[in-house]
Amino acid sequence: MARPFGQSEEPADRSDPPRPLHPSTSSTSSTSSTSSTPSDPFDISHPCPRLCVIIPTYNEAENIGRLVEAIRQLGDPQRLWIVVVDDSSADGTSDRVREMAPRLGGVELIERPVKLGLGTAYVAGLRRAFELDAQYAVTMDADFSHDPEKIPELLDAIEKHHADLAIGSRYIPGGQTTHWGLHRKILSRSANWLAHVILDLRSRDCTSGFRCYRLSFLRAIDLDSIKTNGYSFLVEMLFACQGRGASIVEIPIVFRNRDCGKSKISRAEIFKAIGTLWRLRRAKHSRPQNS
């Protein structure tokens, strides 16, 4: 059973005071929002949703309904928004979200006309989280590889440590992967090793997409400067956060291979990720020393 979100007091020097919510008319939403204060996330007298969960999707009709239902159990629509960014799935993923949004409340759908890639889907969701004046944004996969019951632990970690980014990590004590073949394990470990060696990234799991961002910090990141569309977006985003001096924490997670649907990682994505590492390294060494 998932435990509720932590109720630690928000540090004054880390988060902007919440502002009134101004719902966008450009996406599908089923509820208006009431509020919470920075010191008590469950006081709904303040007009700001505390957390926005962003789920990029492409052909995830078999999973998205169960996942959104599970996330909704963690908090009501006044405290927790769910934003699904769908890249014109052919299997009816967007239809499934539209059907359940009025019943669950606080569920939004951003539909994109073609497949534009994971990176731009994250950016679209983060921009919507800014519009909602959420304090935090969680990004996660749609296929239950990331356990929604770990969301409260990510939020607790970012608050407890006054961090700017919390990562659900497979590669710290207590973290693991299940039902992965040797090829997949080598690929993931190698990607992280290269990120450490080439970019000097300090997080143990640089490629995890299960993250919680403090949005007051993330506003300092120029999202338009993130060039990567695919899975290497995760490395580039971490690189940008570390370069801005982010305080980063990791919590252990168990990454479970999907039960339904097909993996979206292709060989082309792997080569693109390697290219991204070297592009970022060149950019790092071309910066002025004091930047």
N, C-alpha and C positions, 0 to 999 in steps of 0.2 A: 504494500500500500504506500503510495507516495506521501511523504510528509509535506506540510505546507511550507510556503516560502518563508525564509528567515525574516525576522522583524528588527534587525539591527538598525541603529540610527544612522542616517546618511551623513557622511562627513561633509562639513560645510565647504571645504576647499576643493572638493572633488566633483561636485554636481551642481549644475545650475538650478535655481529654483524653478519648479515646474510652472508652465504657463497654461492658460486655458486651452482646452482641446478644440481644434477646428477641423472637423471631419472633412475629408476630401470628397468631392462628388464624382471623381473620375474612376473609382473602383467600387466593386460590389460590397456593401456592408449592410448589416441587418440591425444594428443597434446604435444608439447614442451612448456617450460615456459620461459617467459620473466620476468620482475622484478618490485620491489618497494624498495624505501629507507626506513629506519626506521622512518624518520620524516614525510614521506608522503606515506601512504599505496597505493595510486593510481598512483604513479610515476612508470611506467613500465620499466624504464631504468635499474632497479636493478634485478639481476637474482634469486629472491627468492619469491616463493608464500607466501602470508601473512598468509593464513588460510587454514587448512585442516579439512574438515568435515568427521567424521568417522561414518559409519552406519552399525552396525551388522545386518545381516538378516538371517532368516530361514522361508521359505515359506511366503514371503511377495510380491509375484508377483502382487497382487492387489493394492499395495500401492507404491512400490519402484519407478515406473515410474513417477507418479505425484510428489512424494517427491523430486526426483533428479531434475526434471524440476523446481520446486519451489525454490530450493536452488540455482540453476544456475542463476535465475533471480537476485540474490543478488550480483553477481560479475562475472566477466569474467574469463576464464580459466587461465589467467596470474596472477590472484590475489587470486583465490579460487579453491582449489582442493577438489574433492569429492571421498572418498575411501569407497567402499562397500565391506564388509567382509561377504561372504556367506558360510554357512555351508552345502553345497551340498543339497540345497533345491530341493524337488521333484516337485514343482509347476512351475518351469521355471524362478525363480527369477534371476538367473545368466544370462540366455538367454536374459531377458529383459534389463539388464544392458549392456550387450555386444552390443545389437542392438542400444541403444541410445548413447553410448559413443562416436562414431565418429562424430555424429551430434552435440553434446553439447560441447565436448572438456573438458579436465581436469577431466575426470571421469575415475576412476580406479576400477578394480574388483580383489579382492583377493579371489580365490576359494579354499576351503578346502575340502578334500575328504570325511570327515564324520562330524557329528555334534560334535563339540569340546567344545561348551559352550560359553556363553556370555563373560566371563572374558577373555579368551584367544583370542576372537575376538577383544575386545578392545585393548589388548596388540599388536596384529598383526597390527591393524590400527595405533596405536601410533608409532610403530617401522617404519612404512612406512612414517608417518609424519616427523619423525627424518630424514629419508633418503631424503625427499623432502626439508629439511632445512626450513620448515615452522616455523613461529614464534609462532603460536597458533594452538591448535587442539580443535575442538568441537566434543563431542560425543552426539548422540541422537538416539531415537527410530525410527524405520522405518514406524510406523503405524499412524503418524500424532498426536500421543499423545503429542508430542512436536511440537509446532508451529515453522516452519522454519523462520517466520518473526521476531522471537525473537532473532535470532542469532546475528544481529547487536547490540542488547542491551547487550547481554552477552559480546561481544567484547568491547563495550564502557565501561562497568562496570570494566572489568579487566584493561583497560588502565587508566581510570579516577582515580581509587583507587590504581594504581600501584600494583595490586594484582597478585597472582600466580595462583589462581583458582577462577572462577566465577561459581556459581551454580544457575540454574533455579529452584526456590523454590516454592512449593505448600503451605508452612507453615510459610510464613511471610505475613504481611499485604499486601493485593492485590493479593495474591496467592490463588488458589483454585483448586478443582477437580470437574469434571462434569460427570454425568451419572455413578456414582459409587454406588453400593449397600452398605448397612450397613456393611456387612462382609468385603468388600474390604477396606472400610474406617478404620474399627477397626484394620485390619491387618497392614495397612500402618502406622497408628499412633503408634501402638504397637511396630513395628520394629524400628521406630525412637526413641521412648521412651527408648527402651532397648539399642540402640546405645549410647544414651546420658548417661544413668545410668551406663552401664557396661564399656564403653570405654571413657567416658567423652568427647565425640565429641561435639563441640560447635556449629556446623552448625545446623540450624533449620530443614533442609531437608537433612538427611544423605543418603537417598536411591534414590534420583533423579539421573537419568542417563543423564540429559540435563546439560552439563558442558562445560566450556571453560578452557583449561589448557594453561599456559604459558610454552612453551616447554623448554626454557632455565632452568627453575626451575625443570621441570619434569625429565630432564636428570640426576638429582641427586638421583632419585628414582630407586632402583634396581627392574625393572619390573619382573625379574625372581623370586624375593622373594614373589611376590603376589601369594598365593597358591590357591585362590578360582577361580572356573571356572564359577559359576552361577551368579545370581543377587547380591549375597553378595559380589561380587568383588567391587561393588560401595562403600560399607562400608569400606572394607579393603583398597581400594585406598585412600579414604578420611582419614582414620586412618594413613596411611603412609605419606600423605601430611601434616597433622597436626603435626605429630611427627617430621617432618623435618622443622617445623616452617613456614609453608606456610601462606601467607596472603590470606584470603578467604573472598569473598563477595557473597551475594545472591541477586538475583533480582526476583520479583514476576512473576510467570507464571500461566496460566490456563492449567491444565492437563486434556485433553479430552480423554475419553475412546475410544478405537479403533472402527471405523465403519466397517472395513473389516478385515477378517482373525481372528485367534484365539489367545488368550493370551497364553504366554509360561510359565507363573508362575504355578508351580505345588506344591502339598503339600510337596513333597520331597525337593524342593528348600527352603521352609519355614524352615523345620527342619535343613537343611544344613546351613542356614543363622544363626540360633541360635547357632549352633555349632561353626561357624566362630567367633561370638562375644566372646565366652568364650575362644577360642584358642588365639585370639588377646589379651584378658585381661591377660591371663597367660604369654604371651610373653612380654607384657608391664611391668608386675611386676617382671619379671625375668631379666630385663635389668639392667646393672649397673646404679647407680644413676646419673652419669654424662654423660651418652650416649644420 
